Amino acid sequence: MARTDSTGSTWRYRWVHRQNERRRREFRSADKAWRRRDDELRRLRTLAEEFQGSAAAGAGLALELAPDEVVFWVLPAAQLVEVRHTTVLPAPDLTVAPAAAPPRPRRPDGVRVADAGMAVITNRRLVLLGGRGRRDWAYGKMTGLAHDPHAPVTLMQVLDRRRTSGLMLPADVAADFRFKLTLAFADAIEQRGAVLDQLDEAIAEHAQLKPFRPLIATPAQAQPFAFVPGGRRTVAVAAGIALLVPAALLDTDPADPTGSEVAVAATPAPDAAVPPVALPTAPAKAPPAASKPRRTASPSPTPARERLCGAPANPMGYDFCGGDRIRRPAIEICDWFDCAPEFWAGRGYLVQCRDGSVSLTGGRRDACAAHDGVRRTVWR
């Protein structure tokens, strides 16, 4: 049995249900996104603090390490890329903000693949052990570094090489590679603490953005003007117009039937042989003292009754009176009508079922089958 308020209506409870469902969906979505980014920031913070290399990690590699050189990370699959045209890259920085989405696995225009092999990150350089030889990028000689935001490509410029080159990696490991390369570069210039401070600041700022659980809507909060497009402003404007129109009509004077105009009857011209006969005249009626024309107020027009025929008030103009069938309803229909489950899966026209819900199964054999059958059609 449907719950009703003191006036016997159920629209307040439908409004409460829609509002609470919408608030819960928005909160879950925002909370999930917030937790995902919070976990990523804390993972990067832990990795930056515990990121350590060792000389033993380079055992078995075709790479001779310097006495104070250690290996941080080894990636078995990487491609050497070169830029066909001369370009200037920005100076290397220590930005470590996590990317919103992984880059797409594509190669940018103007970049060609020159070799493939194993990428090695040490505390002094980045090395590619390829099939055609070895390519080194020493941190001390690096003048430019750029990560492509749309592709898993990192380009570098060094002092002893004229052409810009870099690495293209699998899209799923590109973010980790870039972060570990930044940590290795920070160690080379003794700025690991700056990276940790940056991550701590990012975590603190993100904690202030945590979404709050929404308040629960109640039937008492539902207002009749919620059905009017524009809300309170539209109601206020309509009320002002309703007060101004009768006042304007009262200030308009009707035609005065007691005006001073006198109608003269047409008489034939007097004959010269016949003397004119004096006709008796009625005594002139004295005008009333200080008489004022009487004003007749025009009746104020009554607004036309909204044509709904029992349908809930809605800004789309849908009713139960008649008109055109609705096969593609407005996207906000479920905010004004009680939509049946799986409403948008329907393949017919809009109808109201006998249990009060609306469905897009009109004209089909199974229309409103789970809702006691079809009651009537919704028109536009």
N, C-alpha and C positions, 0 to 999 in steps of 0.2 A: 504494500500500500504506500503510495507516494506521500511524503511528509509535506505539510503545509504550514504556513505561518498563520497569524491571527486573522488575516483577511481571507484565508482559504486558498492562496496562490502558491505555486511551487516554483516559480521562476527564480526566487531568491536562493533556493537550495541548488538549482542548476547552475546559477551564477557562482556560488561558493565552490561547487565541485570543479567547475572549469578553472576558476582562479587558483585553487590549491594545486590542481594537477599541473597547470602551467608553471607555477612557482617551484614546484618540486622538480620538474624537468630542467628548468633553467639552473637551479641550484646544483643538481647532480652533474650537469654538463660542466659548469664552471668549476666545481670542486674537483672533478676528475682531471681537468686540464691543469688546475693549480697543483695538484699532487704529482702529476707527471713531471712538471717542470721542477718542482721542489726536489723530487728524487734525483733528477738529472744533475741539478746543481750540487747536491750533497755528494753524489757519486764522483763528480769532478773534483770536489774539495778533498775527498779522501784520496783519490788518485794522485792529486798534486802533492799531497803531504807524504805519501808512501812511494812515490815514483823514484826508484833507485835502479842503477845499472850495475853491471859486473863484467869483468874481463872474461870470466868463464862463459858468458853467454855468446861470445864470439868464437868459441871453439868449433872447428869444423867448417868455418866460413873461409872463403878464398879472399880474406881481408887481413892485412897486417895492421895491428893496432899499435898506436904510440904507447910509450910507457905509462902515461897517466890517462889513457883513453879507455872508456868502458862502453859497453853496448846497452842501450836502453830498450830497444824494441826491434824485432825483425818481422817483416811482412813478405811472405814468399811470392806474392803475385803483384807486380807493379809494371807500368809501362813508362818508358822514357818518351816525353813529348818535347817538341821544339816549335817555337813561334816563327812563322815564315817572315813576318814583318817586324821591324824594330819597334820596340815599345818601351816605355818607362814605367816601372812598377813602384808602388809606394814603399817607403822604408819599413823594415820589419817592426812589428809592435807586439805587445803582450796581451791582446784582446782574447778572452777565453769564454765569451758568452756562448751558451749552447745554441745551435741552429734550431729554428722552428720546425724544419722538415729536412729530411735527407736529400742531397742533390740528386738530380736525375742522371741515370747512367748514359751519358752522351758525351761526345767530343765537341768542344766549341769550334766555331769557324776560325780558320787561320792557324789551326794547330795540327801538326802531323805527328804520327807515332814513328819514332826512330829506333826503338829497341824495347826489349822486355826482359824482366829478370826479378831479382830479390832486392827489396829496399831495406836498408839498415840505418837506424837512428842511433848515433853515439852522442857523447857529451861534447864532441868537437866538430862533427860534420854529419851530413846526410849523404849516404852512398847508395848507388844503384849498381848491383853486380849483374850486368846484362850479358846476353849472348855475344855481343860484339865488343865487349870490354867493360871497363868500369867508369862511372861518372861520379865525381865528388862535388859537393857544395859545402865548403867550409864556412862555419858561422862567422868567423872573424873577417872573412872577405865578402860576406853577403851584403849587398847594397839595396836589394829590393825583394819583396815577398808579397804574393797575392794569392788568396784562395778564391776560386770562382764560386759565387753563391749558387749557381744553377747547374754546375757540373762538378764531378769529383776530381778536379784538376787543381794542382798547386804549382805556381810558376815562381821561379827564382832568378835573380841576377847576382853575379859575383864579379869581382874586379878582374880576374884573369880569364874571363870568357866574354866574347862580344855578343854572342847570340843568347837570347832568353830561352831557358829550358825549364823543365820541371817533371813532375810525375802525375800520372793518371792512375787512380786506384779503384778498386771495387766500391760501389756507392755505399754499401753497408758498413765499411770500415773507414771511410773518408773522414768522418767527424773525429774518431779516436786518433787517427794518424795526425790530423791537424793539431789536436790538443797536445799530443805527446811531442810533436815537433816544436810547439811553442814552449813547453816545459824544458826541452833540451836547449833551446836557444836562450831561455831565461837563465839556466844554469851556466851557460857559457859566458854570460855577461853579469853573473852573480846577482840575479834579480828574481830568484824563486819566491822570496818573501812578498814581492809586489804582486805576483800571481795569486798567492794565498789571500792577501788583503783584498784583492779585487773580487775573489769568490766569496769571501766573508761578507763584503758589502752587498753583493748580489743576493745572497741568501737572506740578509736582514731586510732588504727592500722587498723581496718577494714575500716574506712572512707578513708584511703589512697589507698585502693584497689578498689574503685568504678570505674567501667568500663566507658570509654569515648565513646561517640557516634562516629561511624566510619565516615571517609570522604567518599564522594560520588565519585565513579569512573566515568571517562569520556571517550569517544571514543578515545581521543588523547593519553590516557595512554596505550591503547592496543598495544602490540608489536608483530611483526610476530613470534619472537622466543618463544612466549607463547605457540605455538602449538608444539614446540620441547621438548621432555622429557629431563630434565636437564637444560633448559633455556639458559641463556647467556654462561654458561661454555661449553655446548655441541656445540653451534655455534662457539665459539672461537677455540675449538679443531679441528672442521671440517675445518675451514678456514686455520688453520696452516697446516693441512695435505694436503689441496688442493694446498698450495704454495710449500710444500716440494717435492711432487711427481714429478712435471715437472722439478724442478731443479735437482733431482736425475737422471732423464732420460737424461737430457742434458749432464751430466758429464760422461755418458757411451759411449765409442768409438765404432762405428760399425767396422765390419771386413774391412781391408784395401785391396781394389782390385788391388792396384799397388805394391804389395809386391815384394820382391826380389827373390821369388821362380820361377825357369825356368822349363818348361815342356820339357822333352827330348823324341823325337820320337824314337821308337824302330826300328833299322835297322839290316839287316842280317850281319853276320860276313864276313869280306872281304876274297875273295878267294886268295890263294897264287899265282895262275897263272895269275890272272888279276890284273894289276897294279891299284892302287886306282886313281880315277878321282877326281881332285879338283873341288869342287863346288863353284860357286861364292857366296860370302857372302855380305850381305848388310852392309853398313857402320854403325858402332855403333852410336846410338843416344846419344848425351850428355845429362846427367840428368839436369833438371832445377836447377838453383842455389837456395839453401836454400828453396827447395820445402817442404811444410808441408802437410801431409795428410789432406784432406778436411773432415770436420766433417759434418755429416748429422743428424740434430736434429730429433728425433722421435716425431711424433705428440703426444701431451698430451692427455690422454684419457678423454673423456667427460663423466661426471657422468650420470648414467642411470636415466631417468625421473621417478619420483615417480609414482607408479601405484595406482591411486585413481579414475580415470574416473569420475571426477566431485565431489567426496566426499570431505568434509573438511579435512585438515591435522589433523591427530590424532595419538597418540602413540600406539593405539590398533591394527593398521593395517586394519581397516574396510574400504571397498571401494564399488564402484558400478560396478566393472568389472566382478566378478565371483568368484566362489570358494565354500565354505561351508556356509550353512544357519546358522544364529546366533540365538540360542534360549535362551542362558544365557549370555547376554552382560556384559561387565565389569562395575563395579559399578560407574566409572567416565565417562560413556558415555555421560551423560547430560552436562558435561563440554565442550564437543567438538561438539555434535550434538544438534539440537533443538528438545528436547523431547516433545511429546504431553502430555497434562494433563492426570493424572492417568496412566503414562507410565508403572510403575511397576505392575499394575494390569492386564496387558496383558498376554495371554496364548497362544502365537504363536511364530513365528519367526520375526526377525527384518526387517522392511520395511520402505521405505520413502513414505510419503503421498504426494498428489499433492500440498498441501500448503507448502511443504518444511520440515515439522516436521517428526520425526521418531516415529514409534509405534511398540509395540510387539504383534500386532494382525495379522501378516502375516499368510496366510493359513486358516483364518476363514471367514465366510460369511459376517461378519460385519466389516471386516478390514478397518480401516481409514474411517469409516462411517461418522464421524463428521468432516473429513478433506478432503473432495472432492475425496475420493477413493485412491487406491494404485497407486503410480507412478512407483516404482521399488524396488527391493530387495537389502538389504545391505548385503554384503558378507564379509567373512573372509578368 
